[in-house]
Amino acid sequence: MDTAMKAPEAPFHESKLWSTPIRDLGLKIEGTPLEPVIAELLREVEAAGLRKLRPHFYLTTDWIVHDDTIAIGIPFYLARPDLTALHALQDGHLEGVGRDLLRYLRHEMGHVVNYAYQLYNRPDWIQLFGSMTQPYEYEYRPQPFNRRFVVHLPGWYAQKHPDEDWAETFAVWLTPGSEWRSVYADWPEALAKLDYCDRLMHHLGDQEPIVTALDLDWDVGNLDYSLAEHYEEWAFRDEVKLPGLAGALRAIFQGLDDTGAPRRPAAELIRGRERDLMAEVYRWTGHFPERTRVLLRHLADRADQLRLSYPADCEGRVLLGLATLVTALAMNHVHHGSYLPEGGKGTG
């Protein structure tokens, strides 16, 4: 097994966790920290006036609500701390951990409301959010701070598709104390969507849902493959193709006064801050974490090759330079499909 695919140390034998079919891990929502947070979401939904709609919750491989169903899929790794740690090691990015769990649940509830009442067929919904028939593409090019869209999940996610635009709008509307009227007062198009959501939810509050279907084919109880097979299939394999960034890296790590402090390897800093940089770059640029992870590992390897180091008391300064470099590269990739602009040759 590739060392990158090994499970983290656990209180039980590693191979038992790594090779066991997911369906045999005994995973469930009941009795986990997920349960009280789901209960809190349902209280919010009822307090908001949606008294006839009760979604089903289940564990699966990712956050999802299948089209025209009212079942919310929650990533199975959130059900146990050891699986959460394993996912962080393998994927590098966690969605819905800790305080963010309720944030993701509100978003998914937005999809449930959309499908349960088939809002996407309403002419007024289409006029505000767009057609559901628009292609749903994994890669999208968000415009940061575009005032047509609310901001809820990282990565300017409302800009991905009309369905996501609605789900994000609903999530902001549902969040207690969000004060969305004042927060979006200077964003007229986003505010119009929130006002529409407010009016529509009050209108639909006591109506029975049109759709009550569940699609549980991907419930953990049906997943007959192992964790190793799951992460092997989900692995992101794109390679970074940069004709060098030696000059930029040297400017960050070598353009410093010699303070006399002990020197530390630049690659060690890049690898040590990998997870934080992945999350923050995604939050503000929409550059997917898995891509940023590959980019950071490329930069760390290049820093190793160049034997770059920095004074220990300059860590804050070099980290700021590193974050700025990665953000600039990420924005290039989001908007142009490559890290260097057309014709860029890098610095070797």
C-alpha positions in Angstrom: 0.0 0.0 0.0 1.2 3.5 -0.9 2.2 5.3 2.3 -0.1 8.2 1.3 -3.0 5.8 1.6 -2.3 4.4 5.1 -4.8 5.0 7.8 -3.7 7.0 10.9 -2.8 5.2 14.1 -5.9 4.0 16.0 -6.6 2.3 19.3 -7.5 -0.9 17.3 -5.6 -2.7 14.6 -5.1 -0.5 11.6 -5.9 -3.1 9.0 -9.3 -3.9 10.6 -10.5 -0.3 10.0 -8.9 0.1 6.6 -10.1 -3.1 5.0 -13.6 -3.5 6.6 -16.5 -2.8 4.2 -18.1 0.5 5.2 -21.5 -1.2 5.7 -19.9 -3.4 8.4 -18.5 -0.4 10.5 -21.8 -0.2 12.4 -22.2 3.5 11.6 -25.4 5.3 12.6 -26.5 8.8 13.5 -28.2 7.8 16.8 -26.0 8.3 19.8 -23.4 10.5 18.0 -22.8 14.2 18.2 -24.8 14.5 15.0 -28.0 13.7 16.7 -28.5 16.8 18.8 -27.4 19.1 16.0 -30.0 17.6 13.7 -32.6 18.1 16.4 -31.5 21.8 16.6 -32.0 22.1 12.8 -35.5 20.7 13.1 -36.4 23.1 15.8 -35.2 26.0 13.6 -37.3 24.7 10.7 -40.4 24.4 12.8 -39.8 27.9 14.4 -39.5 29.3 10.9 -43.0 28.0 10.2 -42.3 24.9 8.1 -44.4 22.6 10.1 -45.4 20.0 7.5 -41.9 19.1 6.2 -39.7 16.6 8.0 -36.6 15.4 6.1 -35.0 12.0 6.6 -31.3 12.0 7.6 -28.8 9.2 6.8 -25.1 8.6 6.5 -23.4 8.3 3.1 -20.2 9.3 1.3 -20.8 13.1 1.0 -23.2 15.9 1.7 -26.1 15.4 -0.7 -29.8 15.6 -1.3 -30.7 13.6 -4.4 -33.0 15.4 -6.9 -36.7 15.2 -6.0 -36.2 13.6 -2.6 -36.3 14.8 1.0 -33.5 12.8 2.4 -30.3 14.6 3.6 -27.1 12.6 3.2 -24.4 13.3 5.7 -20.7 12.3 5.3 -20.2 9.1 7.3 -16.8 10.3 8.6 -18.7 12.8 10.8 -20.2 9.9 12.8 -16.9 8.9 14.5 -13.8 10.8 15.6 -11.4 8.2 14.2 -13.1 8.4 10.8 -13.0 12.2 10.9 -9.3 12.0 11.5 -8.8 9.5 8.8 -10.7 11.7 6.3 -8.7 14.7 7.2 -5.5 12.7 6.5 -6.7 11.3 3.2 -8.7 14.2 1.8 -7.1 17.1 3.7 -10.4 19.0 3.9 -13.4 18.6 6.3 -16.9 19.9 5.5 -19.3 20.2 8.4 -17.1 19.7 11.4 -17.8 21.3 14.7 -19.7 24.7 14.5 -20.0 24.3 10.7 -22.2 21.2 11.0 -25.4 23.2 11.4 -24.3 25.5 8.6 -24.1 22.6 6.2 -27.4 21.1 7.4 -29.2 24.4 6.8 -27.9 24.4 3.2 -29.0 20.9 2.6 -32.4 21.7 4.1 -32.7 24.4 1.4 -32.4 21.6 -1.2 -35.1 19.6 0.6 -37.5 22.5 0.5 -36.8 23.2 -3.1 -37.6 19.5 -4.1 -40.4 18.9 -1.6 -42.4 21.8 -3.0 -41.0 21.8 -6.5 -40.1 25.4 -6.2 -37.9 25.2 -9.3 -41.0 24.9 -11.5 -42.4 28.3 -10.3 -41.9 31.1 -12.8 -41.1 33.6 -10.0 -38.4 31.2 -8.7 -36.9 30.8 -12.1 -36.9 34.6 -12.7 -34.9 35.1 -9.5 -32.6 32.1 -9.4 -32.5 30.7 -13.0 -33.4 27.4 -14.6 -32.6 24.1 -13.0 -31.8 22.8 -16.4 -28.6 24.8 -16.5 -25.6 22.5 -16.6 -24.4 21.5 -13.1 -20.6 21.6 -13.4 -18.1 20.7 -10.8 -15.7 23.5 -11.8 -17.2 27.0 -11.6 -15.7 30.4 -11.7 -17.1 32.5 -8.8 -16.8 36.3 -8.6 -15.9 37.2 -5.0 -18.3 39.6 -3.4 -20.8 39.5 -6.3 -23.8 41.3 -4.8 -26.3 39.1 -6.6 -25.6 36.2 -4.2 -25.6 35.6 -0.5 -22.6 34.2 1.3 -23.0 31.2 3.5 -20.8 28.2 2.6 -17.2 28.8 1.6 -16.1 29.3 -2.0 -18.9 31.7 -3.0 -21.0 28.5 -3.4 -24.3 30.2 -4.3 -22.7 31.1 -7.6 -22.3 27.5 -8.7 -25.9 26.8 -9.9 -29.5 28.1 -9.4 -30.2 25.1 -7.1 -27.2 26.1 -4.9 -28.1 29.8 -5.1 -31.5 28.9 -3.6 -30.1 26.6 -1.0 -27.6 29.2 0.2 -30.4 31.9 0.2 -32.6 29.6 2.3 -29.8 28.8 4.7 -29.1 32.5 5.4 -32.9 33.1 5.8 -33.2 30.2 8.2 -30.2 31.1 10.4 -31.4 32.6 13.7 -30.1 36.1 14.3 -28.6 36.4 10.8 -30.2 39.9 10.5 -30.2 39.4 6.8 -32.2 42.5 6.0 -29.5 44.8 7.4 -26.5 42.6 6.3 -27.7 42.6 2.7 -29.2 46.0 2.6 -26.6 47.2 0.1 -26.8 44.0 -2.0 -30.2 44.6 -3.6 -30.3 41.5 -5.8 -29.3 39.2 -3.0 -31.8 40.9 -0.7 -34.6 40.4 -3.3 -34.0 36.7 -3.2 -34.1 36.7 0.6 -37.3 38.7 0.6 -38.8 36.2 -1.8 -37.7 33.3 0.3 -39.3 34.9 3.4 -42.6 35.5 1.6 -42.7 32.0 0.0 -41.9 30.2 3.2 -44.7 31.9 5.1 -47.0 31.0 2.3 -46.0 27.3 2.2 -45.6 26.8 6.0 -48.7 24.7 6.6 -48.9 23.1 3.2 -48.1 19.4 2.7 -45.1 18.7 0.6 -45.6 17.5 -3.0 -42.6 15.2 -2.9 -41.9 12.8 0.0 -39.6 10.3 -1.8 -36.3 9.0 -0.3 -33.3 7.6 -2.2 -31.2 5.6 0.2 -29.2 3.5 -2.3 -26.0 5.2 -1.0 -26.8 4.7 2.6 -23.7 3.4 4.5 -25.6 0.2 5.2 -25.4 -0.5 1.5 -21.8 0.3 0.8 -20.0 -3.0 0.4 -16.5 -1.6 -0.4 -13.8 -0.8 2.1 -12.4 2.6 3.3 -9.3 1.9 1.4 -11.3 1.4 -1.8 -13.4 4.4 -1.1 -10.4 6.8 -0.7 -8.6 5.2 -3.6 -11.6 6.0 -5.9 -12.0 9.5 -4.5 -8.3 10.4 -4.7 -7.6 13.6 -6.7 -4.8 12.8 -9.2 -4.3 16.0 -11.2 -0.7 17.2 -11.4 0.4 20.8 -11.0 2.0 21.9 -14.3 4.1 24.9 -13.5 7.3 25.8 -15.3 8.8 26.6 -12.0 8.3 29.1 -9.2 11.8 29.3 -7.9 12.0 33.1 -8.1 8.7 33.5 -6.2 9.7 31.1 -3.5 13.1 32.6 -3.1 11.5 36.1 -2.8 9.4 34.8 0.1 12.0 32.8 2.0 15.2 34.5 1.2 14.3 38.1 1.0 14.6 38.5 4.8 17.1 40.1 7.1 19.4 37.7 8.9 18.0 38.1 12.5 20.3 35.5 13.9 17.4 33.3 14.9 17.5 29.5 14.1 16.6 28.7 10.6 13.7 26.4 9.7 13.0 24.5 6.5 10.6 26.3 4.2 9.0 23.0 3.1 8.2 22.1 6.7 6.2 25.3 7.1 4.3 24.8 3.8 3.4 21.2 4.8 2.5 22.2 8.3 0.0 24.8 7.2 -1.4 22.8 4.4 -4.9 22.2 5.9 -5.4 25.8 7.0 -4.3 27.2 3.6 -6.5 24.8 1.7 -9.6 25.9 3.7 -8.9 29.6 3.6 -8.0 29.7 -0.1 -11.2 27.9 -0.9 -13.3 30.2 1.3 -12.1 33.3 -0.5 -11.3 32.2 -4.1 -13.5 29.1 -4.8 -10.3 27.1 -5.7 -11.1 23.6 -4.6 -9.2 22.3 -1.6 -8.0 19.2 -3.3 -6.4 21.3 -6.0 -4.8 23.6 -3.5 -3.4 20.6 -1.7 -1.6 19.4 -4.8 -0.3 22.9 -5.5 1.0 23.2 -1.9 2.8 19.9 -2.1 4.4 20.9 -5.4 5.6 24.1 -3.7 6.9 22.2 -0.7 8.8 19.8 -2.9 10.3 22.7 -4.9 11.3 24.4 -1.6 13.0 21.2 -0.6 14.9 21.0 -3.9 16.0 24.6 -3.5 17.0 24.0 0.2 15.1 27.1 1.2 14.8 28.1 4.9 13.8 31.2 6.9 14.6 32.7 10.4 12.2 31.2 13.0 11.2 34.7 14.2 10.0 35.6 10.7 7.4 32.9 10.4 4.5 35.3 10.3 6.0 37.3 7.5 6.8 34.3 5.3 3.4 32.7 6.0 1.8 35.9 4.8 3.9 35.9 1.6 3.1 32.2 1.0 -0.7 32.7 1.5 -0.6 35.6 -0.9 1.3 33.6 -3.5 -1.1 30.6 -3.3 -4.1 32.9 -3.4 -2.8 34.6 -6.6 -2.2 31.3 -8.2 -5.6 30.0 -7.2 -7.4 33.0 -8.6 -5.5 32.5 -11.9 -6.6 28.9 -12.0 -10.3 29.7 -11.1 -10.6 32.3 -13.8 -8.3 31.1 -16.5 -8.0 27.4 -16.0 -4.2 27.5 -15.3 -1.9 28.8 -12.6 0.1 31.0 -14.9 -1.5 33.4 -17.4 -1.3 32.6 -21.0 2.2 33.0 -22.2 3.6 33.0 -18.6 6.9 31.1 -18.4 7.6 31.1 -14.7 11.0 31.5 -13.2 12.6 28.1 -13.3 
